[in-house]
Amino acid sequence: MKVDYIIAEIGSTTTVVTAFNIKHIPALFVELVAQGKSYTTVLDGDVTLGLKLAVSDIEEQLKEELSWGKMLSTSSAAGGLKITVHGLVEDMTVKAAREAALGAGGIIKLVTAGKLRKSDIKKLREIKPNLIMLAGGTDFGERDTALYNAELLAEEKLNTPIVYCGNAANQEDIRDILSEEELYVVDNVYPRVDELNVDPARKIIQQAFENNIVKAPGMNKIKEMVDGAIMPTPGAVMESTILLSEILGDCVVIDVGGATTDVHSVTEGSSEILDVLVSPEPKAKRTVEGDLGVYVNRENVLGLLDSRDTMSMSLEDIKNNIKPIPVTEKEKKASAILTRKAVDAAINRHVGFIKRVYGDSKKFLAYGKDLSKIQYIIGTGGALTRLPGGEDILLSIRYLKDDPTMLPRKGAKVLLDKMYIMACAGVLSREDKAAAEALLKQSLNI
């Protein structure tokens, strides 16, 4: 059998490949032919071994040989997209660069503000990032810090791609200083005070990832099979979230996994909150809670539970029934308890807060991301889509009272990624946006 696309999601432990056909009957329809799984073979020195095993799994299901028009991929294997961020001021250019890195699917390993020190360079050598982000200064403002940091990085010859997303007045000098490095120069992520411009940097980070993924251990043969786009898996989910916002309006996507819980939101927030917001937030924001997972990091979530969370199960009973793939009713209930707590903790870290200030008159100040205008709360990841109760868990994050809040309000609706394809749709959108939209609509039943 020949299919139009094979899309591989190469995780740190598991590789999943999904075979798709694009049909017009009469409207555009994406047919999910089959899904195959294997363990990820990065540690074996060749990720294509696992890809081939996953394809063989599909062939066993179909009872025939499989061929395809194009193979696309997302990957969080080989440590994911490790990024370090270096800017001028923590709450300004550093924050803006960090938001761009997270939105692209990066894992932030080091953040510095001001001039780099020798100790920072030592940490860079230990981390061995896949990418370095260099920011600093509003356009035509402070110049010296970014130039100093560029010169220091040039001297160190770290052989790491660098994205410069700082003061536009520095671009020519930066190109000269870093002429021997793999350099990407984009628009400033913080061009003016209280203005974020993260999309150009987010897109170029994904391009740099695709250009360099073949250098990661075990990934050097990936281009032997993958002949289409390759994206970081979290970045692909963000692309799907942005696409869904164009279809549905303001939305938030929550992805609960075994090791992390990611929250992706696309919303400007309310005009009332914008008027009292202390510092700007990007329209598309991603946060990664690396301590909130329902299996690998279960101990961290268990530590957050109290008697109101346990649903008549003892803490010991919950601990004894946490499995990587829950099968029994007791195992599913235990995983649901951890999933609910992970969602609650992750959304409360992602969302901002409102502070009442007392003076001559009462007023409010707002800090962080405003989700009060969210229209759809969307769940993806195995814990929310493969276990019962996912919809109720997501409904529980809505704020039902009338007090000022930055949480989603009671009018927000819940959708589940039933086909578990948000990462697939994100990378597919690079090749065929209309097909990606159709795939998302099918999975979410919209």
N, C-alpha and C positions, 0 to 999 in steps of 0.2 A: 504493500500500500504506500502511496505517496501522499504526504500532507503538505500544506502550504508553509507552516512554521513549526519548528520545535523551539520551545523556550525553556531554558535551564535556569533553575535557581540553585546556585552552588553555595550551600551553607557551610558553617564550620564543621558540622558533623554529618549532615545529610544532603544529598544532591537529589533534587526532584526535577524531572523533565516532563513537560506537558506538550502534547501534540494537538495542533489546531488546524482547522480549515476555515477559510473565509468564503462564505456563500452569499448569494443574492436570491432570496426565495420568498417574495420578490424584494423584501427589504434586506438590508445588510444583516447578516447573521454569522456569528463566530461559533463554529462547532468544536467543542472539546472532544477530541477523539479518544484519548486515553492519557493516563498519568503513570509514570514509572519512577521508582525510587532506588537509590543505592546509598551506601556510605560514601562520604567525600574522601577522595584519595590524594589530597594535597600532601599529606605526610608521607605518602608513598613516592612522592617526587613527580607525579604526573596526574593532574586533575582529570585528564581525558579518560583515564581508566574507569573512574566512577561514572562519568558521562556515558561511556559505552555500556556499562552495566545497567544504568537506568534506562537507556534505549532498549537494551535486551529485555528488560522487564516489560516494556510496552509490547515488544514483539511476541513475548510469551502470552500476553493477554490477548493479542489480536490473532495469534496463530499464523503470522506471516511476517516477512521481512519489511522493515520500515525505511522509507527514504523521505526526503523533505526538500522544500525549495530553499529555506534559509533557517539557520539556527541563531537565536539570540540568547543572551544570558544576563543574569544578575548574579552578583557574588558578594558574599561576606566572608569568604574563606581567606586563608593566609593572613589572618589578623584584620581583615576588612580594610577600609580606607583610613589609615592613620594620618592625622593632620596635626601640625603645630601652628599656632596663631601668634603673631607678633605685631603689636600696634603701639599707639602713642598713649592714649588715656583709656583706662579700664572700662569706664561706662560709656565711651564714645566709639572710637575707631576699633578698639579691641572687641567690644561687644558686637559691632556690625560685622566684622570679619568672622567672628565665631558663629553668628547666625547664618552667614553664607555657607560656612563649612558644614554645619549641622544639616542645613537644608539640602545640601548636595549628597548627604548620606555619609558624612565623615564621622570618625571617632576622634574626638579631641583629646590629644595626649599631653599637650603642654600649651599654656597661655602665658604670655609675658606682656607687660606694659612698659614703655620707655626703652632706653638703650639696652641692648643685649649685654649680658655679662659672660665672663668665661665659664661660670657655673651653668649658665643656660646652654652654652655650646656643648658642655660636657653632657648635659641631659639630652640634647638633640642627638648626639652620637650614640647614646645608650638606647634611645627610643627607636632610631632608624625610621623616621616617618616616611610615608609614601609621598607626602606633599608638605611644603612649607608655605604658609600664607603670610605675606608681608604687607602691612597696612600702615597708616599713620598720617595725620594731618588732614584737615578739610582742604578742599581744592583752593590752591594758591594761599594756603595758610602755612603752618609750621612745616619745614622741609627737612631739617637737619637729622632728626631721629631716624626716619626711614632710610636716609642715605647712609648714615653711620651703620645701621643694621645690615644694609645691603653690602657694604664694604667688608664687614666682618664675616658675613656668610660667604662672600667671594673668596676671602683669604682661606677659609676653612675647607673649601672644596668638598662639600658633603655629598656631591653627586646625587642631589635630590631635586626634583622639579620644584620650581618656585612660582607662586602666583602673586604678582604685585597688584594690589587693589587699594592703593593709597592716593595721596595728593597728586592730582593730575599734572601739576607743575614739575614733578620729579620724573616723569616717565622717560624722557630722553636720557637723563643721567642714570636712571636705573638700568636701562638697556645697555649703556656703556659699561657700568660697573659689573653687571652680571652677564656679560656677553658670552662667557664660556659655559654658562649654566643653561639648563632647559628652563626657559623663562616664558611665562604667560602674563601679559600686561592687559588689564581690564579697567573699566571705569571705577572710580573711587566708591567704596562701599559706604562712605560717610561724607558725601560731597559738601554738605552744609550742616551747620549745627541743627540738631533735631530732625535730620532727614536721613533715612536709610535707603540704600540702593544695592540690595544684595543679589538680585537676580543675575546680572552679568557675571559676577564671581561664581555663583552657584553653578551656572551652565559651564563655565570654563573649567571648574574643578572636575566635573563629570567627564569632560573631554580629556583632561590630563590623566584621570583614572583609566580611561579606556586606552590611552596611548601607552600607559605604563604597567597595566595589569600583567602583561606577559613577563615582567621582570620579577614578579613575586615568586617565592619558592613554591614549586609544584605547579605553577600556572604557566610556565614557559611554552607549553605545547597547546594552550587553549585555542589559539588561532587555527590549529589543524582541524578543529571541528566547528568552532563558532565563527561564522563568516558575516554576522551582522553586529548590531550594537551590543556593548557590554557596559553595564551600569552597576554601581554599588546598590545592593538590595534596598537599604533604607531610602536611598535617593530615588529609586524606582517607585517605591510606595508614595513618596512625596509627589512625584510626577502624577501619579494616579489621583492623589488628593486634590491637586491643582485642577486636573481635568474634571473631577467630580464637582468642584466648585463652579466651573463654567456651566455644568449641566443642572445642578441642583441649587446653587447659591452657597452661602456660608456653611462650612462643614468642618467637623473634626473627626479624624480617624485614629482609633486606638488599637495598637498591635501588641498583644500580650504574648510573650514567648517564654521559653524555658529559662533564658538567662536575663533578658531585658524586657522592659515595657516602653515602647515608643509612642509618642503622641505627636500627630501632625495636624495642624489647624490652618485653615485659610479663611481669614475674615479681617475686615478693617475694624470691627467692633462698632460700638454705638457712638454717635456724635457727641452725646453727653459725656461719655468717658474720655473721648479724644480731647475735649476741651480742658480736662483736668489731669491729663496724662503727663507724668513728670518727665519721662524720656520716651523716644519713639520705639515702636515695635514693628517688626516686618509683617506684612500681610500674610505671608506663608511662613509658618514657624514650626520647627521640629525640636522636641526635647527627647533625650534618651536617658532613661533611668536604668543604669547598669547594675543596680543592686536589687531590682524588682523583677524576679523571674519565678515561674511556678514549678521549676524543677532544679536547674543548676543553682539558682539563688533562692531556693525555697526557705532556707534558714532565715534570711533577712526578712522575708514576708511573714514568716511565722512569728518573728519577734515583734511585729507590729500588731498582731491580733490581740483583741481583748474579748471579754465574755459576750459582747454584743455581736461579734463577728462569727462565732463558732457554730451557730445553727444546731445546737444540741449535741455537737460532737466535742469530745474532750480534746485538748491540745495534743495529748499523746496519741489519741486515735487518728487525728489528722496527720500527724507526722508519719505514722505507720502505714498510711494509705496513699501517700504521694508517690505516684509512679510516672515514668516518662510518657507512657501511653495508658491512661486510665481505662479499665475494662469493667470492673464491678461497679455496682451502684455506690458503694461506699467510697471507692477510689474517685469516682466522678464527683461525688459530693465534696470530698476533701479538696480536689483540684478547683472546684467552683468557689469554695471559700477563699482559697489563695488568690484566684483570679479576681474576685470582687475586691479584695483588699489591694491588690496591685493596681487595678484600675482607679480606685479611689485615691490612692497615694500619688499615682502618676499624674492624674488630672489636676490635683491640688498643687503639684509642683509646677505644672505647665501654666496654669492660669495665674493672673495677677490678683491684686487685692486693692480694696478701697479703704483709705484712712480718713477718718473724720478729724478735722483740725479745728481747734477752738481758739478764738481770738475775739476781735470786735464783733464778728459774726461767724456763725457756723458755716464751714465749707468742707469740701472733700478734695482729696488728692488721690490719684490713681497710679499704681505701679504695676508694670508687667502687661501680660497679654489679656485682652478683653474677649471673652467667649460669649457674652450675653446675647449677641445677635446670631448665634449658631442656629441653623435650621435643621441640620441633620447630624446625628452622632452615629458614626459607622464603626463597626467592629471587624477586625481581621485577625489573623493568627489562629493557630489551632485551638487555644484555650477558649476563645470567644465563639469560634465558628463550628468547632467539632464536638463541643460538649453542650449539654442542655443548660438553659438559663442565661445564655449570652445576652439576649435582648433585655431581660430584667436587670442584669448587672449594669448595662449601659443606661437604661432609664433612671437608675438610682443616682447618677451623677448630676441630674438636673436639679436646679434650685427652685423650690416650689413656693417659697414665701415672696412677699412683696418688697423686702428690704433691698437696698442697692447691692448689686453683686456683679462679678465678672464671670461667673459660672454660666453654662447654658441654662436657659429658662424652661419652664414647663411646656412650652409649645414645641420644643425640639423633638423631632421624630428619630426613631432608631432604625438602622438598616444593618444587615449582616452580609459580609462577603462570603456567601454560601459556597462558592466554588473555590475560595481561597486563592484568588488570582490577581490581587492588587499589584504585586511586584511584577508579574507577567505583563499586565496591562500597561504598567509604567514604561517598561522597556519597549513594548510593542508600539507605544505612541510615538517613539522616535522613528519608526518605519511606516506606520499606518495609523494615523490618529483616529480616523473614523472607525476602524476595526477595534481599536482600544476602547473607544467610547461604547461601542456595541457590546463588547465583552463585559465592561463594568456594569452596564445596564442589565445584562442577563444575570450576572452574579448577584446583583443587589435587588433584582426584581423591580426595576423602575421603568 
